[in-house]
Amino acid sequence: MSCTSKPGKVSPTLIVLTGATGVGKTSFAIALARHLGAESSPLPILSADSRQIYCGMPIGTASPTEDERLLAPHYFVATHEITEEYSAGRYELETLSLLDKLFQEQPTAILSGGSMLYIDAICSGIDDIPPVDPEVRRQLIQRYQSEGLAGILAELKLVDPIYYNKVDPCNHRRVIHALEVYRSSGAPLSSYHSGKERERPFRLLTYALTRPREELYERINQRVELMIEEGLVEEAKALYPHRHLNALNTVGYKELFAHFEGQYDLAEAVRLIQRNSRHYARKQLTWQRRHPEFSPLDLSTPWDALLERISQDLHHPIAPTH
């Protein structure tokens, strides 16, 4: 994905790095920030991770460590409380506002993360969806918990067949959200989808970080084991009283919460976290295949060449068409 600047005018540039969970986005983003920035002034890195944004979840979300954050300035890491309602729309507004300030200091910034909706929000913009009535949300969640997916899917098919034919029928959160919007506004969610990309006042250079599939899966398995060693179980125990919050409805915590409730032992919880992390990685890889404008960068190859390639793209007077 790219946009061009007028001849003779230097546009600020946002370098977007995405990739599957466990691929190595944090380390590569820091390496790039230091490669492109002055030695004492690395480029700023904005996280595009819908869970790293919350406080109290550093291990389970693989957030940049304190040492890593000393190597380059990071934004949208542990900046919001888990009790806050947060959306991709709010992320879009806050990120664009921050970029406007950052670009006054230097012409380049890095956006790095694996939350596909957050990446879309910044690169393409998302449509204005009306606010949802919290009571409607509560009723739908309660219905899902008591009846399962079948009932809410049937309702969605009746009220919004267009979105019904697009949505992943196993993704209960998106199904519930579509019904929330319909019940709160009286109009189907699909009616708010314009499909139009919004112009940005900066150039975009977009890259998908990759590794061979087996190598990626092994990295995921090892990372989960490392998280357990670093104290993920203790972190999840501290968060358990808040397990009903959307911020904690994510891989790593859900499996441990079920373990705490006696559904299976810790070894099985670890196995499920590894399995479900690989499943999530597959979804991210599917998203990447649908976005060929993101140029692939294989992190299993020497990074020096990859960093230099981005540097050349950055200093090209017009952003290359990927």
N, C-alpha and C positions, 0 to 999 in steps of 0.2 A: 504494500500500500504506500502511495506516495502522493505528494502534492508539490507543485512547482512554485518557485518564486519569480517575481518579475526580473527581467535582465538587469544586472547591475545592482540589485538589492539583495542584501544578505538576510535570509530568513532564519529565525530561530529554528532549531531542529530538535525533535523528540525522537530518540532512539528507543524502539520498543523491542524488548526481549521477552518472548514467551516460550513455553515448553512444558513437557509433562512433569508431574511431581517426581522429584528425585533426580532430574536430569543434571542439575548443577547450576541453576539460574543465579543463585545468590553469589556464588564464588566467581562466576563469569562476569556478572554485572559489576562486581567490585574491581575485578581485573580491568574491565573496560573503562570504568570511571577513572582509574589511576593511569591507564594508558593514554587516554584522550585529554585528561586534565593536567594542569600544572602539578609538579611534584607535591607542592604544599596545598594544592587546591583541586582535589578530585571532583569530577562531575557529581551533581546530586543524583540520587537514585530514589525513585518513587515506587513504592511497592504496589503491585496490582494483585493483591491476594486478599480475598474477602474475609479471611480469618486472622491473618497476621495483624490486621488493623486493631484487633481487640487486645486489651490488657489481660495479663494473667494466664496466657496460653502459649508461652514461648517455645516449649518443647514440642507439644503436639502439632504446632503449626510450622515447625522448622524455621522460626524467625531468625533473622540475622543476630548473632551473638553481640555482646557488648564490644568485644574485640573487633568483630567485623564492622560494626558501626563506627568504630574509630578510624577505620581505613577509608571510609567514604561517608558523606552525610546521607542519612536515610530518612524518608518521610513515609507517613501512613504505616508505621510499625508501632504497635502498642499505643495508639493515640485515642482510642475510644473504649468506653466501658462495655462489658458484655451485655449489660442491661439495655443499651441503646438500640433503638430500631435503626438499622442502617441499610441503605439500598444502593444499587448501581447508579441510580439517578443522582443521589446525594454525592456519591463518589465522583461522578462526572463534574458536578458543580464545584466541589472542593478542589479537585485536581486541576481543573482549568484555571481557577482562581490562583492557586499556588504557582502554576507554571507562568502565569502572567507576571508574578513577582520575581520568580527565579530568572526568567529570561531578561529581566532588566539588569541582572548582575553578570550573566554569561549566556552565550547563545545556544548552549547545548545542555540537554538533560536526558536522563535514562529512565524509562518506565520498565519495570521488570516484575513478572508474576505469571501465575498460571490460571487465574480466574477468568474464564473466557468472557463472561458478561462484562467484567470490568475492563478488559482489553477492548471489547467492542464499544463500550461507552466512551472511551477516549478516542479511539481511532475513527469511529463512524458516528458516534452519538446515539443516544437512545431516545425513543419517543416519550412524550410527556404523558405519563400514566396518572390518572387521578388518585388521590389518597384513598386508602382502604379503611373502612370502619373497623376498629379493633374488636368490637363485639361480633361482627360478621366473621372475622378471622378466627376468633375463639370458637364459634359455633362449628365452623368447617373443620377445624383441627379435631374438635371433639367427635364430630361425625366420622372423620377418617379413622380415628383411634378405635371407635366402636364398630364401624362397618367395613373398614378397609377401603381399597381403591375403587372397587366395582361401582359403588353407588355414586361417588363424586365424578367418576369418569362418565357414567351414563348421563348425569346432569349436564356436564360440560358438552357432551355431544349434542344435547338438545339446544342449549343456549348459545353455543359458539362452535358450530361444526368446522369452521375454517381453522381455528386454533386447535381443535380436537385432532384434526388430521395432521398437524405439524408437531404437536407436543410428544415427548417421550412418555408413553403411557405408564411407565414405571416410576417416573419422577413425580412423586406425590406433591412436592413443594410447588412445582410449576402448575400442576393441575389445580391445587388449592388456590394459588395466586390468581389464576384465570377466573375462578368462580368468585373470589373476593372482589375482583374488579367489577365483574358483572353485577353482583348483588349490591355493591356499594354505589355504582354509577348508573346502573340500568342499561349499560351498553357493553357489548362483548369486547374482550381484550383485543381481538384481532382488528377491531375498528380503530384502535389507536396506533396501529403499526403502519407507519407511512412507507417504510422501506427506503427512505431517502437518506443518503449519507450527508452529514453536516460538514460544511467547510470549516477548517481550523486555521487560525492565524499563525501556524507554524508548519514546518515541513516534517513529514513522517518518514523514518527509515525503520522498516519492520523485519524482524528476524525470528525464526523458529529454531530453538536449540534442540538438537536431537542427539541420540545415541543408538547403536544397534539394539533391537528389542530385548534380546536376552541380557545384554549388559545393563540396560535400564532396569529390568525386573530384578536383577541381582542387587543393584544399588538400592532399590526400594526395600527389598528384604533386609539388607544390612542396615539401612537407615532406621527401620522400625526397631531392630534389635538395639541399636545405639540409643534411640529415644528411651527405651525401657531402662537401659543402663544409666541414662542421665536423669531419670526420675519421672518418667511420664505417668507411672501409676500414682505416685504421690500428687502430681499436678492434677490428675483427673479426680482424685479423692477430694481435693480442695474445691474443685468445681462441681462436684456431684450435687450439692444442694440446688444448683442453678441448671440442672440437666434439661429442664423444660424450655430453656431459651434457645432461640434459633441459632445463636452464635455457636452453640455446642452441639448442634445437630450435624456433626461432621465425623469423617473417618478418624479413628484414633480414640475419640472420647466415647462415641456410641457403643463401641465394642467393650470398652472397659466399664462403662456404666452397667451394661448387661452382666458382666463378670461380677461386679459388686453386688448385684441382685441375685447371684447364685445360678445364673443360667448356664454358665460353663466355667471351667478353670482358667487360670491365667495363660497357660500355654495355648489353649484354644483361642483366647482373646487375641494373643499376639499373631497367631496364624490368620485369624480373620482380618486383623488390621492390615497385614501384608497383602492378603488376597484382595481386600476392598480397595487398597491403595493402587494395586495393579489395575483393577477395574476402572478406577478413576483416571489413571494414566491413559488407558485405552480411549476413554471419552475425549480426553484432551488431544490425543493423536488424531482422532476422527475430526475434531474441530480444525486442527491444523491442515488436514487434507482438503478441507472445504475452503481454505484461505490460502491459495497459492501465491498471493501477494507477499506472504511472509517467507523470505528467503531462508532456506535451511542452512544451519551451521552445525556440523557434526563435532560435538565436544569430545569425541574419542580420538580426534586428530589433534596435532599440536596447536595450542591456542595462539601462539605468536602470529601465525598466518591468518587466523580468524580475526584477531584484533586489528591487524593491519588492513584486512579487507574492509572492515567497518570504517576505519580511519579514512581509507581512500573514498568510500562512498560518501562519507561525511563532507569531505573537502571537494567533492565534485560540485560544480556550480549549480547543477540541477539534479534533483534527486533521481536516481535510476528507477526505471519501472521494473519491478521485481516479477 
